[in-house]
Structure formats: structure tokens, C-alpha cells
Amino acid sequence: MIRLRLLSNNQWKCDHNQPAWEKQGLDCSAAVREEGFARLYAEALPDVIGGQEISFAMGDELIRALSRRGLRYAMLFGRDTPILFRPDRLELVDSDFSLYPDEFPNHEGSFNNSKTKSWALAVFRVKESGKCFLFATTHLWWKSGNPASSHYQAFSDEARAYQLGLLMDQIDEYQAVYRCPAVFCGDLNADYRSLALRIAFERGYMHAHDVAVEYRDESRGYHPCGPNGFGPMSEGDFNNAIDHILVRDAPAGFVRRFERYTPDYYMPLSDHSPVWVDVAF
């Protein structure tokens, strides 16, 4: 049985240092922060990374930083949601990518700010075993569906569910061809009790947290980090988390561990803690 680590990471899209950071003697530029991400990946050694909010410049800096540490990863284009993988362990069989549409049919408004909301999908063959699995990463619409929120936009919850449905439709098509387990991850901007996840559960997906047989992390994995600086971990538990990993059509015991990782040096890198699963099949 082969064990793999599949990691999801929203990196906070920011290429250049910001005035508030510079005033504090800090640097949040892509060149500086990607060194931190490379350090984390060198510690975690994921076989696949599903990224969100990774600009072209950030992706370039990341590949260079990984290479300097002797880590070889290939990167699949996914605009702000690229996939990185270890070609020494995995063979790319098929792939796909799409932006989500700006429109949510029959609803007013735009639901894709700056064309940043998208998904990328890959089918991999494990070189050691010959078995295949599907992996996808996504970033859904961000505004709140709660009228009391300062970031409220009507029908935002429904728009996220619609977007996730588009990705799941694509996964259906690829699973029909390759007949393999499916894993999707990402910043869904929706918590465990949301409409988006409820629809995913109805379509046969299970949250990796719920089916992990060795360890399951109960943290939220979020803290302030943006143009104005960064701060300590925010309150909340697993039910409030918005970064998720879901699986479907996997054998019993497929998910071994569900884990978030936030070392001290990570705090100025991104507001989202990386989350990963160890899978075995």
C-alpha cells in the first residue's frame, strides 16, 4: 500500500511589499514569502499541492525556491489555482482547468472578482503501484451570504454551491473515464455547515476530516494576514474552517491523517494555514 500526502494551501495573492509592512520593517513580497512556503513544503514533503491565490510571479518564485532546496516539483497551469506535483512519484495522465463564470444564472451581480476564482484538475498515476487518482483544487466566490456582514452580497452562498457544482460535474466526467478515487481541496469560503458542502455530501463526497482513521485536526487554521500586516490565530474550530479536502469513491481507510500546520514562521506568509491529508491505497 502506497502512502501519499496531498496538501491544499491558499497563499494570499500578493506580489510586492506593502507600505504597512515596509513601515514595520517587514517584507511580504512574493520573493520573500515563497522562501517561507518552500521551507514549509520541505518540512511537509507533499506529493501534490493544490494552490489558491498563487500569482504567476509567486508560482515562479516558488519553483525556484523549491529547486534551491533540492526539491523537484512540476507545476500545472491553473491561473490562481495551480497544481504542483512530484514527478519522481507521480505520472500525469490527464488535466483540465477553467475559470468560473462571472455570472450566476438568473441572479444579478458578478461572482468572480478579478477572474481569481477557478479550478484545476489532474489525474495522476502512482509510479510505484500503477494506481490512479483524481486531484482537484479550487477557490470559490468570497463574499458573505449573511446580510449582517460588511462583505454581504446577495446569493453568495448559492453562487458558491453553483460553482462547486460545476467542478463536481467535471470530476464526474473524468471519473467516468478513469474509474478512480477523487479528491478535491481548496478555499471554499464556506464552512462545514454551508450549502456548498451540503450539496457535495449529497453527491457522495465525504470530508477527509470525518473519515481519517489515524488523526484528525480540529483547528480552524485561519489568522489575519493581508496588506495591513498579520496577527495571531483567530478563534474557531473545525466547523468554522473554510479550507477543506473532500474525497469520493475511495477505498476504506484511504484517508489516514487530516492535518493543519502553522509553525511560527508561517504567520507572515498567508492568512490560511496549509491543510493536508495522508492517503494510502
C-alpha positions in Angstrom: 0.0 0.0 0.0 1.5 3.4 -1.1 1.2 6.5 1.1 0.8 9.9 -0.4 0.5 13.4 1.1 -2.0 15.8 -0.6 -1.8 19.4 0.5 -4.1 22.5 0.0 -2.7 26.0 0.5 -4.2 29.4 -0.1 -1.0 31.6 -0.3 -2.6 35.1 -0.2 -2.0 36.6 -3.6 0.5 39.5 -3.2 3.5 40.1 -5.4 5.0 43.2 -3.9 5.8 44.5 -0.5 3.0 46.7 1.0 3.5 50.1 2.7 2.2 49.0 6.1 4.7 46.1 6.1 7.6 48.3 4.9 6.8 50.7 7.7 7.2 47.9 10.2 10.5 46.7 8.6 8.8 43.7 7.1 8.5 42.3 3.5 5.5 40.5 2.1 6.8 40.3 -1.4 6.5 37.1 -3.4 10.3 36.6 -3.4 10.4 36.7 0.4 7.2 34.8 1.2 7.8 32.0 -1.3 11.0 31.2 0.6 8.8 30.5 3.6 6.4 28.3 1.6 9.4 26.4 0.2 10.6 25.8 3.8 7.2 24.5 4.8 6.9 22.2 1.8 10.5 20.9 2.5 9.3 20.0 6.0 5.9 18.5 5.0 7.1 17.0 1.7 3.7 16.9 0.0 3.4 14.8 -3.2 0.7 17.1 -4.6 0.0 20.7 -3.7 -3.3 22.3 -4.6 -2.8 26.1 -4.6 -5.1 29.0 -4.3 -4.2 32.7 -4.7 -0.9 32.0 -6.3 0.0 34.6 -9.0 2.3 33.9 -11.9 5.1 35.7 -10.1 4.5 33.7 -6.9 4.5 30.4 -8.8 7.8 31.3 -10.5 9.4 32.3 -7.2 8.1 29.1 -5.5 9.5 26.7 -8.1 12.9 28.5 -7.9 12.8 28.4 -4.1 12.0 24.7 -4.1 14.7 23.9 -6.5 17.3 25.7 -4.3 16.3 23.3 -1.6 16.8 20.3 -3.9 13.0 19.7 -4.3 11.8 18.9 -7.8 8.1 19.8 -8.5 6.3 20.2 -11.7 3.6 22.9 -12.0 0.3 22.6 -13.9 -1.2 25.9 -15.1 -4.3 26.8 -13.1 -4.2 30.6 -13.1 -4.6 31.4 -9.4 -5.3 27.7 -8.6 -2.3 25.8 -9.9 -1.3 22.2 -9.0 2.2 21.2 -8.1 3.3 17.6 -8.0 6.4 15.4 -7.6 7.2 13.8 -11.0 9.5 11.3 -9.3 6.5 9.7 -7.7 3.6 10.6 -10.0 2.9 10.5 -13.7 0.4 13.0 -15.1 -2.3 11.2 -17.1 -4.7 14.0 -17.8 -5.5 17.5 -16.7 -8.0 20.3 -17.1 -8.6 23.9 -15.9 -11.3 26.5 -16.0 -12.3 29.9 -14.6 -15.7 30.1 -13.0 -18.1 32.3 -14.9 -18.7 35.8 -13.6 -22.4 35.1 -13.8 -24.6 33.1 -11.6 -27.5 32.3 -13.9 -30.8 34.1 -13.1 -29.1 36.2 -10.4 -27.8 39.8 -10.6 -24.2 40.6 -9.9 -20.7 39.3 -10.6 -19.4 36.3 -8.7 -15.7 36.2 -9.8 -13.6 39.1 -8.6 -10.7 39.8 -10.9 -11.0 36.4 -12.6 -9.4 34.8 -9.5 -12.0 32.1 -8.9 -11.2 28.9 -10.8 -10.4 25.2 -10.6 -7.6 22.9 -11.8 -7.9 19.1 -12.1 -5.3 16.4 -12.7 -5.4 12.6 -13.0 -2.2 11.0 -11.6 -0.8 7.5 -11.9 1.3 6.4 -8.9 4.5 5.1 -10.3 5.1 2.6 -7.5 1.7 0.9 -7.8 0.2 1.9 -11.2 -3.0 3.1 -9.4 -4.7 6.3 -10.5 -6.4 9.0 -8.5 -8.0 12.4 -9.5 -7.0 15.5 -7.7 -8.6 19.0 -8.0 -8.0 22.4 -6.4 -10.5 25.3 -6.3 -11.2 28.7 -4.9 -14.8 29.7 -4.7 -16.5 33.1 -4.5 -15.6 35.0 -1.4 -18.4 37.4 -0.2 -20.8 36.6 2.6 -24.3 35.5 2.3 -25.1 37.0 5.7 -26.9 40.4 5.4 -25.3 41.5 8.7 -21.8 41.2 7.2 -19.9 44.2 5.9 -19.0 42.0 2.9 -22.5 40.9 2.1 -23.6 40.2 -1.4 -27.0 38.6 -2.1 -27.0 35.0 -3.2 -23.3 34.5 -2.4 -23.9 31.1 -0.6 -25.9 29.9 -3.6 -23.2 31.1 -6.0 -20.6 29.1 -4.2 -22.8 26.0 -4.4 -23.3 26.6 -8.1 -19.6 27.0 -8.7 -18.7 23.9 -6.8 -21.4 22.0 -8.7 -19.6 23.0 -12.0 -16.3 21.5 -10.6 -18.1 18.3 -9.4 -19.7 17.9 -12.9 -16.2 17.9 -14.4 -15.0 15.4 -11.8 -17.9 13.2 -12.8 -16.8 13.2 -16.4 -13.2 12.3 -15.6 -14.1 9.6 -13.1 -16.4 8.0 -15.7 -13.2 7.6 -17.9 -10.6 6.7 -15.3 -12.7 4.9 -12.6 -10.5 6.2 -9.8 -10.9 7.8 -6.4 -11.4 11.6 -6.4 -10.0 14.2 -4.1 -10.8 17.9 -4.3 -9.5 20.6 -2.0 -9.4 24.4 -1.6 -10.5 27.6 -0.1 -14.3 27.2 -0.5 -15.1 30.3 1.5 -17.7 28.2 3.2 -17.8 26.3 6.5 -18.7 22.7 7.2 -22.4 23.6 7.6 -22.7 25.6 4.4 -24.9 25.0 1.4 -21.9 24.2 -0.8 -20.6 21.4 1.4 -24.1 20.0 2.0 -24.5 19.6 -1.8 -21.1 18.0 -2.0 -22.1 15.5 0.6 -25.4 14.8 -1.3 -23.2 13.9 -4.3 -21.3 11.3 -2.5 -18.3 13.2 -1.1 -17.0 12.8 2.4 -14.9 15.3 4.3 -11.4 14.0 4.9 -11.7 15.1 8.5 -14.6 12.8 9.1 -13.1 9.6 7.6 -9.4 10.0 8.7 -8.5 6.8 10.6 -5.3 7.9 12.4 -5.6 11.6 13.2 -7.9 14.5 12.6 -7.1 18.1 13.3 -9.9 20.1 15.0 -8.5 23.6 14.3 -9.8 26.4 12.1 -6.5 27.2 10.5 -7.0 30.9 9.9 -5.4 34.2 11.1 -5.2 37.8 9.9 -2.6 38.4 7.2 -3.0 41.0 4.5 -1.9 44.4 3.2 -2.0 45.9 6.7 0.1 43.2 8.4 -0.6 39.9 10.3 -1.8 38.8 13.6 -2.4 35.8 15.9 -4.6 32.8 15.2 -8.3 33.5 15.1 -10.8 31.8 17.3 -12.9 29.0 16.0 -12.7 25.3 15.4 -13.0 22.8 12.6 -16.7 23.7 12.0 -15.7 27.3 11.2 -12.8 26.4 8.8 -13.2 27.4 5.1 -10.2 25.3 3.7 -11.4 21.8 3.0 -10.4 18.4 1.5 -13.2 16.1 0.3 -13.0 12.6 -1.1 -15.3 10.3 -3.1 -15.1 6.7 -4.3 -12.1 5.9 -2.2 -11.5 2.5 -0.5 -11.9 2.1 3.2 -9.1 3.6 5.2 -8.0 5.7 2.2 -7.6 8.9 4.4 -5.1 8.2 7.2 -4.5 11.8 8.6 -6.2 15.2 8.2 -3.9 17.9 9.5 -3.3 21.6 9.5 0.2 23.1 10.0 1.1 26.6 11.2 4.6 27.0 12.5 5.6 30.4 13.9 7.5 31.4 10.8 4.3 30.8 8.7 2.3 33.6 10.3 3.5 36.4 7.9 3.1 34.2 4.8 -0.7 33.8 4.5 -3.9 34.1 6.4 -4.8 30.4 5.5 -2.9 27.6 7.2 -2.0 24.7 4.9 -4.1 21.6 5.3 -3.2 18.2 4.1 -4.3 14.6 4.0 -2.1 11.5 4.1 -3.8 8.8 1.9 -3.0 5.2 1.4 -4.2 2.8 -1.3 
